[in-house]
Amino acid sequence: MNRLRLAAVLPHLEVFGGVRRYLMLARLWGSWGHEVTLWTVDGRAPAWLPTTARVRALGETPDHEAYDAVFTPQPALLDAIRALPAARRVWYCVLEGERGEANALAAGGVTLMANSGALRERLARRSGRPVLDGIGGIDPERFRPDPSARAQGRLTVLAYGRRSRPKKGTDLIVRAVERVAPRFPGLELVLFDHVGPGNEQDPRAGFTSRVPVRWVLNPPQDELARLYAAADVFAAAERKAGWCNTAIEAMSAGAAVVCTPSGTRDFARHDETAWVVPVRHSWFLARGLARVLADDALRTRLSAAGPAAVRPFAWPVLAAKILDQLGLGAGVPADARDGAA
């Protein structure tokens, strides 16, 4: 198997902003024997998710040997990837309407890739160029069902609590849960978020709710996995999303998912693997939540369908798919394309 040199240029290595995608890909590529370098503004290694990749600060002198491929999620960092010696340079789009999108689509010498089917279609339509398939990203071994984690005699709805970003839809979900709560005595809403550098705003500030809410801040990965497994329903109400990590993690852990199509279209099939609401509004979200909460058989069916549905999107499958499309398939282990590596 050929040993590759791969790199990514990122704004930071904190817990938000889609950074997990690069840390997971770097971990896999590194485990396959490839050299991976993560370039950031400050060159600080992540504290929340260990990495075996080299972490270097932008402005340092790059190695003389060219990378086989270098990636970035942000158009603002295209000049930085141009400054690195590389055979292929990739803008890996993970967010609709990213600032500088038009410049990235018109940039010469840059390969386009997107992390969802909706984004691929949008970028291809706008650019008239091929957009590679970067769809996927889930660790089914970490996020797995544990029915014993659920409270008996009480229903729990879990949601991402990033209130500082309205596009995440947290407040819509809270209003939806308030609408349905009178029908489900003892219903608990659990909200989680990560607060720290780059996201200093405490989501509890100014927060009000007419239903009981339990906040979980800065959960480690194992605790987050338990939160998903303990939830009867996970709700996601994003707009202009690329890939909704939280929804697919919850689905992998066996929670029944109620969601908007944004960021979930690739894995959330209405009434098969999730309950997909047609309109991003608290009334439609409430109707979906009530339908799933009230119907034990439906909730059980969606919960059981999720773990199998996410397998094609496992990190090894994605890591192999990316290299294959870049003509670097000789660097993929034989079993990786099946998610076994």
N, C-alpha and C positions, 0 to 999 in steps of 0.2 A: 504494500500500500504506500502511495506517495505521501511524503511528509509535506504539509502545506504551511505557509505563513499567512495568517489571517489577522485582520485588525478592524477595530471600530473606533470611531471618533464620537464621543458622547459629551453632553453638557455637564454630567456629574454621574456618580454611582450611588445615589441615594435610593430610597425605597419607592419613589414615585416616578412618573414620567416615562413608563415603559422600559425602565432600565433592566428589570428582571429578564426580559427577552434576551438581552445581550449577555447577561451573566450566565443564563442557562445554556445558551448556544456556545459560549466560550468554554463552559465546563465540559460540555459534550465533545466539542472539537479537540479540546486539550486531552480528554480521555482517549481519543482516537490517535493520539500521538502528534497532533499538530501544534505549532507554536501560535499562540493567540496573544495579541497586545491590545489593551484598552487605553485609548488616549482620552484624557479629560482636561478640563481647564486647570485643575489643581493637582492632578496626579495622585489623589488620595484613594486608597483601596476601600471597598465597601465594608462597613462593620456589620451589616445586617444579613448578608449572604456571602459567605466566604468564596473566594475565587482563586483558581490556580493560574489565571492569566497574568501576564505582566501588566502593570498599570503605570503609565507614563504621563507626564504633563505636556500639554501642547506647548510648543516652543523649544522643547528639547530636540537635539539632533537625532533624526531617525537613523535606523540601521542602513547600511549601504545597499543591502540586498532588497529587492522589491518584494512587496507583499503580493500574494496571489490574488487577494481581493481585500478591499477595505470598504466598510459600511458606515453610514450615518443615518440617524432618524430625522435630522433637522436640516432643512435647506440652508439655514444660517451657518452650518458647518461645512458646506460644500467646498469652500476655499481651503479649509483645513484638510479635507481628504485629498484635494488636488495637490497639496504640498507634500504629501507622502508618496514615495515611490510605490507604484502599484500597477499590476496588469489589468485589474478591473476595479472600478469605483462604482459603488451602489448607493443610491438613495432608497432606503428601506422605509417607505411611508407607513406610519402607524396611526395617523390622525387626519381626518377630513378637514380641509381648509387650513392646513398648516401655513403659518406666515412664511411667505416666500415661495409658495407652491408653484406659481407660474414660472418663476425663474428656474426652479429645479426641473420642471418639465421641459423647459427650452434648453437646458444646459447640454452642451456637447460633451461626449466622452463619459457620460454618466448613465449607468444602467438603472432602470426603474424597477422597483419591487414594492409590493403592498401586502399587508398582513390580514386582509379580509377580501372576500369576493366583491363586496360592494365598493371598496376602495380601488381594487384592480379595474373594475368596470369604469369607475369615474375617471381615473387617471388615464386609462387608455382612450376614453372618449375625448378628454381634454387635450391630450398630447398627440393622438394619432400614432402612438408608438406602442410596441409590446411592453407589457408590465408583467414581471415575473411573479410567480406564486410563492408568497411568503406567509401563507395562511397556516396558522396553528400555534401551539404553545400550551401544553398542560403536562403535569407530572402525575399520572394516575396512581403511581405507587405512594406518593405523599398524600394526595387528596383522594381518599377512598372511603367507601361507606362504613359506618359503624352504628347500626340501629340502636345499640345499647346506650349510645350517647344522648338519645332523645328523652326528654322529660315525659313521664307518663301522666296522662290526664290534663295536659296543657299543650297548646299549640304555640309554636315560635316562628316568627318571621324574621329573617336576617337580611340586612342590606348594608351596602357600603355607605359610610357616613361622611364623605367628603363634601361638606356643605359649602366650602369656599369655592367650589366649582359647580355652578348651577347646572351645567350640562350633564353632570352625573345623576341628577334627578332625585337626590336624597329627600328634599322637602316634599316633592310630589309623592314619594312613597309613604312618608309620614302621614300626609293628608289622606292618602288612600287607606292606610291602616286605620286611621281614625274613623273613616266612613264605615268600615266593616266590623270594627271591634265590638259594638253592641251585640252582634250575632254570635260572638265567640267568647264567652266569659273566660277570663284568665289569660287571654291572648297576650303574648309578650313580643315586643319589638326589640331586636338587638341590632345596634349600629356599631360598626368598627371603622377605625381610621388610623393613619400613622401621622403623628405630629413630630416635627423636627426640622432640621435645616432645609429650607426651600418650601416647607409647608408648616409654618409656625403657628397658624391660626387654630386655636382650640375650637373644634366643631360644636362643643357644648355651649359656647358663649352666645347668649341671646336665643338659645334654643328653647322652644316650648312644644309641648305635646299633650294631647288629651288622653293618651294611652300610656301605660307603663313602658318605659324605655330603659334598656341597660346599655351603657356605652362600654366598649372595649377599645382602649387606645394602645397602639404599638404592640399588637400581639405578635410574638415570634411565630415562625412558620408552622411549628407543630401545634401551637394554640389556635392559629387560624384554621388549620385543617380540622381541628376538633369543633370549632364554631360551625363550620360548614356541615360537618357530619351530624351535629346536634340540631340543625335547623329543619323544621318541617317544610318550610318554603323559603326560597331565596328570591328576592325581588330586585330587578335591575330596570332602571328607567333612563338609560343614556340617550343622548342625541349626538349626531356627528361623531360617533365613536369609530375606531378602527376595529380592534379586537377587545372584547369585554372579558378580561382575565377573570374577574370575580365571578361572572355568571358561569363560565365553563369550569372553574374550580369547584363551585358549588354543585354543579351537575355531576362532576366526577365523584364528589363525595356523597352523592345520593340524595341531595336535597331536590325537591320538586321546584322547578324554576318558573317564575312568572316574569316576563320581560318584554321590552320593546324590541323591534327588529334591529335597532342600531347596535352594531358590534357583536350581534349574536346570530345573524342570518345563516352563517356557515354550519352551525351545530344545533340551533334551536328550531325544530320543526314543530309547528303548531299541533297540539294534541297528540304528538308522538313522543318527542323528547322534552317538550316544554309547553307552557301556555303563553302564546305570543299575543300581546294586546295590539289592536290595529292602530290605536291613536295614543300618543304620549300625553295623557291627561289623567288627573287623579281619579276621575269617574271611571274611565276604562280600566285603569290599574286596579281600582277597588272591585270592579266587576270580576276581573280575572282572579284576584286574590280570594274573593268570596267563593268563586266556583271551585277553586282548588282546595281551599281550606274546608269547605263543606262536604266534599266528596272524597271519602277515604279511599275508595277504589281508584279513582283518578289520580290522587296524590301518590298512592302506592305504585301505580303503573308508571307515572312519570319518573318517580324516584328510581325505579328499577331499570328504566330505559337509559338513564343518563350515563352511567359508567361505561357501558359498551359503546355509546354514541361518541364519546370523546377520544377513544383509542386511536382513530386515524389522525388525530391532531397532537399526538404525544411529541415531546421535544426531540427524541431521536429521529422520528419520521421527518419533522421539519428541518432539522439540521442536515439530514441527508438530502432532502429535496432541494435545499438552497444550493448545496455544492453541485448536485447533478445539473441544475439549470445553468450554473456558471461554467460548465465544462470541467469541473473539478471532481467528478464522480470517482476517479481513481483513489481519492482520499477518503472514501466511505467504506466502513466495514461491511462485510457481506450481509450481516443480520440487521443492520441499522434501519434499513428501509421498512422493516416490519415492526419497528419500535422496540426491538429487543436489546439494542446496544446500550 
